């Protein structure tokens, strides 16, 4: 994804907020807002934001799983399944 076409000064956002909102919904690409020539904000539509949060949550789960593997805190799948079946039958 190239961001070079999605960089605008804050004055553009102020003057074209409705247009920006419409375009973000159609394109899905975030808009980078600059202030005094420095990137300050990222504006994105809600669907893209929700997808980003979901992706981050999945990556966090993977990272936690990898950490547990590195720490040796693992169990055999067969043992986990046996434990789950035992607990389900105890109800």
N, C-alpha and C positions, 0 to 999 in steps of 0.2 A: 504494500500500500504506500503510495507516494503522498506525503503530506504537503508538498510544496504548493499545491493548488488550494489547500485548505488552511492557509495561514492568512489571517486578516487582523487589522488593527482594531482596537477596542472601539474606535469611532465608527467603524463599519458596523459592528454589532449594535451599537446604539441607534444608528440610522436605519438599519435594515433588520431589526429583530424578528418581525413577522416573516419576512422572506427567509431568514436563516432557519427559523423553526420549520417552515414548510420543506425547505431543501434537506434539512437533516433527516426528516422523516422519510423522504424519498431515497436519498443516497445511502444513509446509514454510516457514512464516514464522519468521524469527529471533525470539529472545526477548532483550530488552534488560534487563540486570541492573544495578540501581543499588546504590550503597553511600553511605550518608550523604546520600541525595537526589541524587547525581550519577551519571550513566550511566558505568559502568566496563567492562562486558563485553557482548559479543554472543554468544549461544549459538545454534547452528543445527545441523540434522541433517546427516549426512555427504553425502547426495545434493545438498542445496542448496549445501553448501560446495564440492563438486567442480564443480558448475555455475558457481559464482561464480569459481573458479579458471580454468575454461575460458573464461569470458567475459572475464576480465582478460587472459588470454593472447592472445585474438583482438584485443582492444583495443590491446594492446601492439604486435602485428604491424601493425595499421592505423596506429598512431602512427609507427612506424618507417618504414613506407612513405611516409607523408605527409612526414616529415622528409627522406627521400631525394629526393622530388619537389621539395621546396623548395630543396634543395641542388643540384638539377639533375643528380642521379646516376640518370638513367633510361636505358633502352635501348628501342629499337623492338621490339615483340613479334615481328615477322617475323625480326629479327636474332637474337633469343634462340632462337626455334624452329629457325632454320637452324643455330645453334651446337650446340644439343642433338642435332639429327639427325646432324650431322657427328661429334660425340663418340660417339654410340651406334653409328654405323657403324664407328668406329675400333677397337672392342673386339673 
